[in-house]
């Protein structure tokens, strides 16, 4: 179990680093949006590429912070019932949910996004808008983000199993970190 906990710590560190770095993409998107608006109104110049770049950055931020959100236990939950259950029961629910809901959904979405990515890359797909960007980088975000989310789901299952065995404290209680 110590090897699995070490793997869990590595996955947590990876997703924490990616999540924290990705959260800065929103600032970059705001800066690009502001500069684009200023140039458009001041000089009557604009490009669809700048608008699409904002869209790409927003997409990247939202997709790449999903695994970090799971690590922080900050995803949306319905705690009306689960909040009244014991920590051990909650851990079992988390394991069940990961095995039968999270991981299958992650695998399906990642798997079905690959052909779109492959076609986009092979065809050098470009935006249909004049001056738009190449599409494959944003299509790459989907399988990458869901792969990271799946890894984090495995990490969370390892931690819940270790908690149930009495090897670690309840991992759901130590999530008050800030992004």
Secondary structure as UniProt FT lines:
FT   HELIX           2..23
FT   HELIX           25..43
FT   HELIX           48..64
FT   HELIX           66..71
FT   TURN            72..73
FT   HELIX           79..82
FT   TURN            83..84
FT   HELIX           87..97
FT   HELIX           98..102
FT   HELIX           103..122
FT   TURN            123..124
FT   TURN            130..131
FT   HELIX           136..164
FT   TURN            165..166
FT   HELIX           171..173
//
